[in-house]
Amino acid sequence: MSALIEFRNITKTYGQGQAAFQALRGVDLRIDEGDFVAVMGPSGSGKSTAMNIIGCLDVPTSGEYLFRDVHVEQLDRNQRALLRRNFLGFVFQGFNLLARTTAQENVELPLLYRGESTTTREQMAAAALEQVGLTGWGHHTSAELSGGQQQRVAIARAIVTNPTLLLADEPTGNLDTQRSREIMELLASLNRDKGITILMVTHEPDMAEYAKRVVHFVDGRVDSDVRHRETG
């Protein structure tokens, strides 16, 4: 398999002098196309910093970050924004939906930023809602949806642009066990059937079981990297 993401001796330091905090301490990490990786670790372990760098929301202090062999650490702010817009999708714990806006309009938002036509936006958003099992729910506002449905809308919004990589930050953190399992099964199917590479931060070992691989961060370093035995 070809590498989608490579970290080579990535460090990240916040602050200067005595107040400096080293969030990442020389991280090496490779994620292949089509992988599904759960990222775990205690608070302050560096996992969120690593995700922010991968998502082009932050830049490393030193080291190399390659995305399909492109040196992301050498890109300027606008180039990183283009990479984010064209290749990445984001799912957050808090759903981050616009409250008084319909599910369809929420899903269309990334396409609006891309400058797609109204017809294209409507067709692509409807297709994304169908993929997450919400056909017929497009005209409902967030307030009319359950937590699980809201997270499905958030996932539809993340995949409407056909991203190469989906970054999910605690996607089941606000959901009960049944809804959490439904969301994880949805993510697993997107990975399996659509070939979307998924990188997910989670504190929940039972949710990490859905991933193909679990990477543990401790004290700014990768402490372990274990691939699950694939069945079937």
N, C-alpha and C positions, 0 to 999 in steps of 0.2 A: 504493500500500500504506500501511496505517496504522502508525504507530510503536508498537512494543512498549516500547522502552527509549530514553530520551534522557538523555544527560549534557550539561549546560550549564555550562561553565567549572568543572568539578569539580577541586578540589584536595584533597590529603590530606597532612598534615604529622604526623610522629611525633616526639615529644620536644619540648623547649622550649629557647629560648636558643641557645647555641653548639652544643648537642647536637642541635638540630632537624634532621630530614631530610625533605625535601619529595619524597614518593613520586609524587605526581601534581601537575602544574603547569598546571592550566587545561585539562582535557580536554573536548572536545566530541565526542560520538559519538551516532549514531542507529542503532538496529537495528530493522528492520521485522518485523512478524509473518511467520513462515514463512521467515525468513532462516537461513542456515547460515554462521557467521562463525568463521574461525580467527584466533586472537590470538597473535601471535608477538613476539619481542623478546629481547634479552639479559637475563641475570640482573640484577635491580635496575632494570629499565626501567619498572616500574609495572604490568605486565600482570596480575600476581596481585592487586595491590591493587585494581585496577579490577574484577576478577572477584569479589573479596570484597565490594565495595560493591554490585555488581549482585546478588549472592547474599544480600544482607542480613546478611552476617556481619561487616560493618564499616560505618562511616558516614563520609561525607566531612567534611572540615574546613570547606569552603565550596563553593558552587555548588548546582545543582539536579539531582536524579535523579528522573526521571519514569518510572513503570511504568504504561502505559495511562493516561496523563495524571494519575495520582496522584503527589503529591509525596512520595516515599519518605523524603527527608531530614527531613521534618516528622513522620514516624511515630515512636511510642514503641517500646520494645523488644518489647512484646507484639504490637503491630500488625505489626511487621516479621516476627516469628515466624509470624504467621498468613499473611502474604504468602508467606513461604518454604514453609510447609506446603501451601498450597493451589495455588500456581502454579509452583513451582520443583522440579526434580529435579537431583540431583548425582551425577556419576560421577568417581571418583578413580583416580589411577595405581595405588595400592596395593590396589584392590578394596574394602577395608574390610568384608569379610564376617565374620560370627561363625563361628569355626572349627568348633565341634562342633555346628553347627546346620545343618539341611538347607537346600537351595536354596529350597524352598518357604517355609520359615519365615523365611529372610533376606528374601525378596521381600515377605512379609506385614508386615514390621516397620513401614513407614510407615503402613499401614492400622490397625495396632494403636494407634499414637499418635493416629490420627483417631477411634478408638472404634468402628470398624466391627465388625459381628457376625462370628462365626467362619465362617459359611457365605459371607458376602460376601467376606471376606478370602481364603478358599480359592479361590473362583471367580475373583476378580480376579487373584490371584497366578498361577494356572494359565494364565489368558489372557495375562498378561505374559510368562511363560516360553515360551509358544507363539510369541509375537511375536518373541522372540530366538532361536528355533530350538532350544529345550531341552525340548520336550514329552517326558515320560517320565523326565526327570532330576530332578524335584522332590524325590525322597526321598534323593538323594545329598548327603553333606556336602561342605564346601569341600575337604577333604583328598582326596576321591575325584574331584575335577574338575581338568582342565588349567587353565593360566593363561587361555587364551582362553575356556574355559567359565566360569571364575570371573568374568571381566569381563562376560560375557553375563548372568550372574546379577545382577551389580552394575547393569547397564543395565536389566534387568527391574525391579529394585527402584526404580530412578530413575523409570521410566515407569509404574509400577503405579497411581500416583495421577492419571494423565492430565495431566501438567504442561504448562503453556503454554511454558515455557522449560527446556531441559536445559543445565546447565553441566557441561562435561567438562574436567577438569584433567589433561592428559597421559594420556588414556585408553589409549594404546598404549605408554606408556613402559616397561612391564615385559614386553612381548610380542615374539616374533620377527616377522620380516617377514610371513610368511604369515598368522599370527593377527592381526597389526596390520591387514592389508588386509581381513580378514573383519570385524573390529570397525568399521572405517571404512565398509565397504559397508553394514553394519547401521545405523550412525548416519545415513548418507545416505538409506537407505530409510525410516527413521523420519521424517526431515525431509520427504522427497518424498511418502510415502504417508499419513502421519499428520498432517502439517502442524506438527510440533513444531519450534519455533525452537531452534536449537542454537548455543551459544557455546562454543568449544573452545580451550583453551590448548595449544599444541604447540611443540616445538623442531624438529620434523621437516618439512621442506618438502614431501616426498612425501605426508605425511598431510594437510597443509594443502591439497593439490591437490583433495581431496574436497569442500572447502568451496566455497560460492558466492562467498566474499569473504574477503580476508586483510587484517587490520589489524595494522600493525607499531607497537609502542611503542618509543621510545628516550628515555631521560632524563626519564621522567615525562610524556611527551607522545605524541600520535599522530603518528608520522613519515610513515606512508603508509597509504592505504586503497584497496585495489584489488579491483574486482569481476571475477571470472572470467567469461569469455564462456560463457554457458550453451549447451549443445548439446542437440539433440533437439527 
